Amino acid sequence: MFTSSDEPIGYACDPILRKWYGIELPRIQTSSWFIASSRGLVCFMDNDSRSELHICNPITKCCKRLEDPPGLKFSEYSALAISVNSMSHNYNVSVVKSKQVPGNFFQWDLSIHVYDSETMTWGTPLKEVLVGWRGGDESMICDGVLYFLIYSTGGGAPENRHGLVAYNLSNQSTHGLLAQNYIPVPCSLTCGRLMNLNEKLAMVGGIGKQDRPDIIKGIGIWVLNGKEWQEIARMPHKFFQGFGEFDEVFASSGANELVYIQSYGAPALLMFDMSQKQWKWSQKCPVTKKFPLQLFTGFCFEPRLEITP
């Protein structure tokens, strides 16, 4: 967990020992980067150009800069994901870029760019114009499939403001991505976050009120089975109250069997154990708030010594 400062220092929580440790990331300003992780490696993409990417093992401090991905250098929305092969330790990095078609708010150019560490090259397997939808900044790779959230540009019903698209990286098709692989979200969603929990796609999000979808009445956790979402848990009200004023001010991430939910305005971490179906607060993070509007952010990664970028 980090504060929104330019210093690449923060704290890492070990959920088994329930301890926090100071940690420093090499040459990365965490407040201005998109972050994705998989099996010991963490990928950082800068928020300004959306083109500068670094792969890092936070434990060994090994770090490598990738070639810039092809396509638009300054896309309006970009989603980052990484997947490390558990056997070979090769990895894929995907960047989904989305940019409005000039003069047409309802049409957006979307492109998928994939880096293969084995060949050390980028490919662009898909380009498509979305009508009534745009890409965003949320994606995840699970079991060889790239998933990313899309957002309505047509002002439709609240429950149709978001959707999910699945793209099989091993069986790449370049036609009809949205029409063929669209999966509706389970409810009117706020702060939707995707995560890979043991190669199952999970999603955490705020459940919008029927009449005011921008105000949430609770937080849910779902797992995707085929093309159907199964609700696994809903945050109990006593924990929901613990975050204070709760509209669009929370983030979440997860790894293995654990899901973490945090407020941007405080370093408190609420954990949900998928195997035990149990909610609990993590040990209090030692990071301190230095000024009233200071924000906190964080990500999950699995510590591995043997994997290098």
C-alpha positions in Angstrom: 0.0 0.0 0.0 1.3 3.5 -1.0 0.3 7.1 -0.6 -0.2 9.4 -3.6 3.3 10.8 -3.3 6.0 10.6 -6.0 8.2 8.5 -3.7 8.2 4.8 -4.7 8.0 3.6 -1.1 5.3 2.0 0.9 4.3 -1.1 2.9 3.6 -4.7 2.1 1.2 -6.9 4.1 1.8 -10.6 4.6 -1.7 -12.0 5.2 -0.4 -15.3 6.6 1.8 -13.7 9.3 -0.5 -10.6 9.5 2.6 -8.3 9.4 3.5 -5.2 7.4 6.9 -4.6 6.0 8.5 -1.5 4.4 9.1 -2.0 0.7 10.7 0.1 -2.1 10.1 -0.2 -5.8 12.9 0.6 -8.2 12.5 3.9 -10.1 8.7 3.7 -10.2 6.5 6.6 -9.1 3.5 4.6 -7.9 1.0 7.4 -7.9 1.0 8.0 -11.6 1.2 4.4 -13.0 -1.2 1.7 -13.9 -0.3 -1.5 -12.1 -0.9 -5.2 -12.9 0.7 -8.3 -11.4 0.9 -12.0 -11.9 2.9 -14.8 -10.2 5.7 -12.6 -8.7 6.0 -10.1 -11.5 4.5 -6.6 -11.5 4.0 -4.5 -14.6 3.8 -0.7 -14.4 2.5 1.6 -17.2 2.9 5.4 -16.9 -0.3 7.4 -16.8 0.9 10.2 -19.1 1.8 8.6 -22.4 0.4 5.1 -21.6 3.4 3.8 -23.5 6.2 3.5 -20.9 6.1 0.0 -19.4 8.3 -1.7 -16.8 8.3 -5.3 -15.5 9.6 -5.7 -12.0 10.0 -8.4 -9.3 9.5 -6.3 -6.1 11.3 -8.9 -4.0 14.5 -9.3 -6.0 14.3 -5.7 -7.3 15.0 -6.9 -10.9 13.4 -4.5 -13.3 13.2 -4.3 -17.1 11.7 -1.7 -19.4 9.7 -3.0 -22.4 9.6 -1.6 -25.8 6.7 0.9 -26.2 3.5 -0.8 -27.5 2.4 -0.1 -31.0 -0.7 1.9 -31.9 -1.9 5.2 -30.5 0.7 6.8 -28.2 -1.9 8.9 -26.4 -5.1 6.9 -26.0 -7.9 8.3 -23.9 -8.3 5.0 -22.0 -5.9 2.2 -21.6 -6.2 -1.1 -19.7 -3.2 -3.1 -18.6 -2.9 -6.8 -17.7 -0.1 -9.4 -17.3 -0.1 -13.2 -17.2 3.0 -15.3 -16.2 3.1 -18.9 -17.3 3.6 -21.1 -14.1 5.8 -23.6 -15.9 8.0 -21.7 -18.3 7.9 -18.3 -16.5 7.3 -16.6 -19.8 4.8 -13.8 -19.7 2.3 -11.9 -21.8 1.4 -8.2 -21.3 -1.7 -6.8 -22.9 -2.7 -3.2 -23.4 -6.2 -2.4 -24.5 -6.3 1.1 -26.0 -9.5 3.1 -26.6 -9.9 6.5 -28.4 -12.9 8.4 -29.5 -13.5 8.6 -33.3 -13.1 12.3 -34.1 -16.4 14.2 -34.0 -18.4 11.1 -32.9 -18.9 10.4 -29.2 -20.7 7.1 -29.8 -17.9 5.5 -31.8 -14.6 4.5 -30.3 -11.5 2.9 -31.8 -10.4 0.0 -29.7 -7.2 -2.0 -30.2 -5.5 -4.9 -28.3 -1.7 -5.0 -28.1 0.0 -8.1 -26.7 3.7 -8.5 -25.7 5.3 -12.0 -25.7 8.4 -12.2 -23.5 9.6 -15.3 -25.4 9.9 -13.5 -28.7 10.3 -10.1 -27.0 7.9 -8.6 -29.6 4.5 -6.8 -29.6 1.6 -7.9 -31.7 -1.7 -6.1 -32.5 -4.2 -9.0 -32.9 -7.3 -6.8 -33.0 -8.6 -3.4 -34.0 -12.3 -2.6 -33.9 -14.7 0.3 -33.9 -17.2 0.1 -31.0 -20.6 1.7 -31.4 -22.3 2.9 -28.2 -19.4 1.6 -26.1 -15.9 2.5 -25.2 -13.0 0.8 -23.4 -11.8 1.7 -20.0 -8.9 1.1 -17.7 -9.9 -2.3 -16.2 -8.7 -5.6 -17.6 -7.4 -9.0 -16.5 -6.0 -12.2 -18.0 -7.4 -15.5 -16.7 -6.6 -18.9 -18.1 -5.4 -17.5 -21.5 -8.5 -15.2 -21.9 -8.2 -11.4 -21.8 -11.3 -9.8 -20.1 -11.9 -6.1 -20.0 -14.8 -3.8 -18.9 -16.5 -1.6 -21.5 -18.7 1.5 -20.7 -21.8 2.7 -22.5 -21.6 6.0 -24.4 -25.3 6.0 -25.3 -26.9 6.9 -22.0 -28.9 3.7 -21.8 -30.6 2.1 -18.8 -28.4 2.2 -15.6 -28.0 -1.6 -15.5 -26.6 -1.4 -19.1 -23.9 1.2 -18.4 -21.2 -1.5 -18.2 -20.3 -4.8 -19.8 -17.5 -7.3 -20.1 -15.7 -8.5 -23.2 -13.7 -11.8 -23.4 -10.9 -12.2 -25.9 -9.1 -15.6 -26.2 -5.4 -14.8 -26.6 -4.6 -18.3 -27.8 -7.3 -18.5 -30.5 -7.3 -14.9 -31.7 -10.2 -13.8 -33.9 -10.4 -10.3 -35.5 -14.1 -10.2 -36.2 -17.1 -9.1 -34.2 -15.4 -8.9 -30.8 -18.1 -7.1 -29.0 -21.1 -8.9 -30.5 -19.7 -12.4 -30.1 -18.0 -12.0 -26.7 -20.1 -9.5 -24.8 -21.1 -10.6 -21.2 -23.5 -8.3 -19.2 -22.6 -7.3 -15.7 -24.8 -8.6 -12.9 -26.2 -5.2 -11.7 -25.8 -1.4 -12.0 -22.1 -1.3 -11.2 -19.8 1.3 -9.6 -16.0 1.0 -9.1 -15.9 -2.4 -10.9 -12.6 -4.2 -10.5 -11.5 -7.4 -12.1 -9.1 -9.9 -10.5 -7.6 -13.3 -11.2 -8.3 -15.7 -8.2 -6.6 -19.0 -9.0 -7.4 -18.6 -12.7 -11.0 -17.8 -12.1 -12.2 -14.3 -13.0 -13.7 -12.4 -10.1 -15.2 -8.9 -10.0 -15.8 -6.6 -7.1 -18.1 -3.6 -7.4 -20.5 -1.2 -5.8 -24.2 -2.1 -6.2 -26.0 1.1 -7.4 -29.4 2.1 -6.1 -32.3 1.6 -8.5 -33.2 5.3 -8.7 -29.7 6.7 -8.1 -27.1 4.3 -9.7 -24.3 6.6 -8.8 -25.0 6.0 -5.1 -24.2 2.5 -3.9 -26.2 0.5 -1.4 -23.6 -2.3 -0.9 -20.5 -4.0 -2.3 -20.6 -7.4 -4.0 -18.1 -10.1 -5.1 -18.9 -12.2 -8.2 -17.2 -15.0 -10.0 -17.7 -15.7 -13.7 -18.9 -19.2 -14.6 -19.0 -19.5 -18.4 -21.0 -16.4 -19.3 -22.9 -16.1 -16.0 -21.9 -14.2 -12.9 -22.4 -16.0 -9.6 -22.5 -13.7 -6.5 -20.1 -15.1 -3.9 -20.5 -12.5 -1.1 -21.9 -9.2 -0.2 -20.2 -7.0 2.3 -22.0 -7.0 5.7 -23.5 -3.6 6.6 -21.3 -3.3 9.7 -18.2 -3.3 7.5 -19.9 -1.2 4.8 -20.5 1.5 7.4 -16.8 1.4 8.4 -15.7 3.1 5.2 -17.6 6.3 6.0 -19.3 8.2 3.1 -19.4 5.6 0.4 -20.1 6.5 -3.2 -17.2 6.2 -5.7 -14.3 6.2 -3.2 -13.1 2.6 -3.0 -10.7 0.3 -4.8 -10.1 -3.5 -4.6 -7.6 -6.1 -5.7 -7.1 -9.8 -5.1 -4.8 -12.8 -5.4 -5.2 -16.5 -4.7 -8.2 -16.8 -2.3 -8.0 -13.3 -0.8 -9.9 -10.1 -1.9 -8.9 -6.7 -0.5 -11.1 -3.7 -0.5 -9.9 -0.2 0.6 -11.0 3.3 0.7 -8.9 5.8 -1.2 -9.1 8.2 1.8 -7.7 5.9 4.5 -5.2 3.0 4.8 -7.7 0.6 6.2 -7.9 -2.8 4.4 -10.9 -5.1 4.5 -10.2 -8.7 3.5 -12.6 -11.4 2.2 -11.3 -15.0 2.3 -13.0 -16.8 -0.6 -12.3 -20.3 0.9 -13.6 -19.5 4.4 -16.3 -17.0 3.2 -15.1 -14.7 6.0 -14.7 -10.9 6.2 -12.1 -9.3 8.5 -10.0 -6.2 8.8 -6.3 -6.6 8.1 -3.7 -5.5 10.6 -3.5 -1.7 10.7 -1.1 -0.4 8.0 1.8 1.7 9.4 1.5 4.3 6.6 0.3 7.6 7.9 -1.8 10.4 6.5 0.3 13.5 6.2 -2.4 15.9 4.9 -6.3 15.7 4.8 -6.7 15.1 1.1 -3.9 12.5 0.8 -5.0 9.4 -1.1 -3.9 5.8 -0.7 -3.5 3.1 -3.3 -2.3 -0.5 -3.5 -2.0 -3.7 -5.4 -1.6 -7.4 -4.7 1.3 -9.6 -5.8 2.5 -13.0 -5.0 6.1 -13.0 -3.7 8.4 -15.2 -5.9 12.2 -15.3 -5.9 12.7 -17.5 -8.9 10.8 -15.4 -11.5 12.7 -12.7 -13.4 11.5 -10.1 -15.9 
